[in-house]
Amino acid sequence: MKQQSYLIISAVIFGLVGIMHLVRAINGSVFQIGGWSAPVYVSWVAGVVALLFCIWGFTLVARR
């Protein structure tokens, strides 16, 4: 796989994950793993971080 393709695929995946986290945070949906319920702020942080990785990936694609 070429580096360009890898960057695009990674950026798209990070974008989708970031959007899903932010949608979960906006809706206030309950996310539970075993007996532990993840607080909503975890999705806010994870969504922003994932979208930053998405932007970073597309920035690297644009530089090449």
Rosetta constraint file for C-alpha pairs under 8 A:
AtomPair CA 1 CA 5 HARMONIC 6.68 0.50
AtomPair CA 1 CA 6 HARMONIC 6.77 0.50
AtomPair CA 2 CA 6 HARMONIC 6.35 0.50
AtomPair CA 3 CA 7 HARMONIC 6.18 0.50
AtomPair CA 4 CA 8 HARMONIC 6.35 0.50
AtomPair CA 4 CA 61 HARMONIC 6.28 0.50
AtomPair CA 5 CA 9 HARMONIC 6.13 0.50
AtomPair CA 6 CA 10 HARMONIC 6.00 0.50
AtomPair CA 7 CA 11 HARMONIC 5.98 0.50
AtomPair CA 7 CA 57 HARMONIC 5.65 0.50
AtomPair CA 7 CA 58 HARMONIC 7.19 0.50
AtomPair CA 7 CA 60 HARMONIC 7.50 0.50
AtomPair CA 7 CA 61 HARMONIC 6.50 0.50
AtomPair CA 8 CA 12 HARMONIC 6.18 0.50
AtomPair CA 8 CA 57 HARMONIC 6.84 0.50
AtomPair CA 8 CA 58 HARMONIC 6.66 0.50
AtomPair CA 8 CA 61 HARMONIC 6.97 0.50
AtomPair CA 9 CA 13 HARMONIC 6.22 0.50
AtomPair CA 10 CA 14 HARMONIC 6.11 0.50
AtomPair CA 10 CA 54 HARMONIC 7.45 0.50
AtomPair CA 10 CA 57 HARMONIC 7.08 0.50
AtomPair CA 11 CA 15 HARMONIC 6.04 0.50
AtomPair CA 11 CA 53 HARMONIC 6.81 0.50
AtomPair CA 11 CA 54 HARMONIC 4.25 0.50
AtomPair CA 11 CA 55 HARMONIC 7.10 0.50
AtomPair CA 11 CA 56 HARMONIC 7.72 0.50
AtomPair CA 11 CA 57 HARMONIC 4.98 0.50
AtomPair CA 11 CA 58 HARMONIC 6.20 0.50
AtomPair CA 12 CA 16 HARMONIC 6.22 0.50
AtomPair CA 12 CA 54 HARMONIC 6.61 0.50
AtomPair CA 13 CA 17 HARMONIC 6.17 0.50
AtomPair CA 13 CA 54 HARMONIC 7.79 0.50
AtomPair CA 14 CA 18 HARMONIC 5.96 0.50
AtomPair CA 14 CA 50 HARMONIC 5.19 0.50
AtomPair CA 14 CA 51 HARMONIC 6.30 0.50
AtomPair CA 14 CA 53 HARMONIC 6.39 0.50
AtomPair CA 14 CA 54 HARMONIC 5.18 0.50
AtomPair CA 15 CA 19 HARMONIC 6.14 0.50
AtomPair CA 15 CA 50 HARMONIC 6.46 0.50
AtomPair CA 15 CA 51 HARMONIC 5.37 0.50
AtomPair CA 15 CA 53 HARMONIC 7.88 0.50
AtomPair CA 15 CA 54 HARMONIC 5.19 0.50
AtomPair CA 16 CA 20 HARMONIC 6.16 0.50
AtomPair CA 17 CA 21 HARMONIC 6.21 0.50
AtomPair CA 17 CA 47 HARMONIC 7.11 0.50
AtomPair CA 17 CA 50 HARMONIC 6.61 0.50
AtomPair CA 18 CA 22 HARMONIC 6.24 0.50
AtomPair CA 18 CA 46 HARMONIC 6.87 0.50
AtomPair CA 18 CA 47 HARMONIC 4.04 0.50
AtomPair CA 18 CA 48 HARMONIC 6.53 0.50
AtomPair CA 18 CA 49 HARMONIC 7.43 0.50
AtomPair CA 18 CA 50 HARMONIC 4.76 0.50
AtomPair CA 18 CA 51 HARMONIC 5.14 0.50
AtomPair CA 19 CA 23 HARMONIC 6.08 0.50
AtomPair CA 19 CA 47 HARMONIC 6.47 0.50
AtomPair CA 19 CA 51 HARMONIC 7.56 0.50
AtomPair CA 20 CA 24 HARMONIC 6.16 0.50
AtomPair CA 20 CA 47 HARMONIC 7.47 0.50
AtomPair CA 21 CA 25 HARMONIC 6.19 0.50
AtomPair CA 21 CA 43 HARMONIC 4.99 0.50
AtomPair CA 21 CA 44 HARMONIC 6.78 0.50
AtomPair CA 21 CA 46 HARMONIC 6.64 0.50
AtomPair CA 21 CA 47 HARMONIC 4.84 0.50
AtomPair CA 22 CA 26 HARMONIC 6.06 0.50
AtomPair CA 22 CA 43 HARMONIC 6.32 0.50
AtomPair CA 22 CA 44 HARMONIC 5.99 0.50
AtomPair CA 22 CA 47 HARMONIC 5.30 0.50
AtomPair CA 22 CA 48 HARMONIC 7.82 0.50
AtomPair CA 23 CA 27 HARMONIC 6.06 0.50
AtomPair CA 24 CA 28 HARMONIC 5.81 0.50
AtomPair CA 24 CA 29 HARMONIC 5.45 0.50
AtomPair CA 24 CA 40 HARMONIC 7.84 0.50
AtomPair CA 24 CA 43 HARMONIC 6.89 0.50
AtomPair CA 25 CA 29 HARMONIC 6.86 0.50
AtomPair CA 25 CA 40 HARMONIC 5.47 0.50
AtomPair CA 25 CA 41 HARMONIC 7.29 0.50
AtomPair CA 25 CA 43 HARMONIC 5.59 0.50
AtomPair CA 25 CA 44 HARMONIC 5.97 0.50
AtomPair CA 28 CA 40 HARMONIC 6.49 0.50
AtomPair CA 29 CA 40 HARMONIC 7.95 0.50
AtomPair CA 30 CA 37 HARMONIC 6.97 0.50
AtomPair CA 30 CA 38 HARMONIC 7.37 0.50
AtomPair CA 31 CA 37 HARMONIC 5.75 0.50
AtomPair CA 31 CA 38 HARMONIC 5.57 0.50
AtomPair CA 31 CA 39 HARMONIC 7.89 0.50
AtomPair CA 32 CA 36 HARMONIC 5.61 0.50
AtomPair CA 32 CA 37 HARMONIC 4.24 0.50
AtomPair CA 32 CA 38 HARMONIC 5.99 0.50
AtomPair CA 33 CA 37 HARMONIC 6.31 0.50
AtomPair CA 33 CA 38 HARMONIC 7.56 0.50
AtomPair CA 38 CA 42 HARMONIC 6.76 0.50
AtomPair CA 39 CA 43 HARMONIC 7.55 0.50
AtomPair CA 40 CA 44 HARMONIC 6.67 0.50
AtomPair CA 41 CA 45 HARMONIC 6.22 0.50
AtomPair CA 42 CA 46 HARMONIC 6.01 0.50
AtomPair CA 43 CA 47 HARMONIC 5.68 0.50
AtomPair CA 44 CA 48 HARMONIC 6.25 0.50
AtomPair CA 45 CA 49 HARMONIC 6.16 0.50
AtomPair CA 46 CA 50 HARMONIC 5.97 0.50
AtomPair CA 47 CA 51 HARMONIC 6.13 0.50
AtomPair CA 48 CA 52 HARMONIC 6.15 0.50
AtomPair CA 49 CA 53 HARMONIC 6.33 0.50
AtomPair CA 50 CA 54 HARMONIC 6.25 0.50
AtomPair CA 51 CA 55 HARMONIC 6.19 0.50
AtomPair CA 52 CA 56 HARMONIC 6.06 0.50
AtomPair CA 53 CA 57 HARMONIC 6.07 0.50
AtomPair CA 54 CA 58 HARMONIC 6.35 0.50
AtomPair CA 55 CA 59 HARMONIC 6.04 0.50
AtomPair CA 56 CA 60 HARMONIC 6.26 0.50
AtomPair CA 57 CA 61 HARMONIC 6.35 0.50
AtomPair CA 58 CA 62 HARMONIC 6.18 0.50
AtomPair CA 59 CA 63 HARMONIC 6.34 0.50
AtomPair CA 60 CA 64 HARMONIC 6.74 0.50
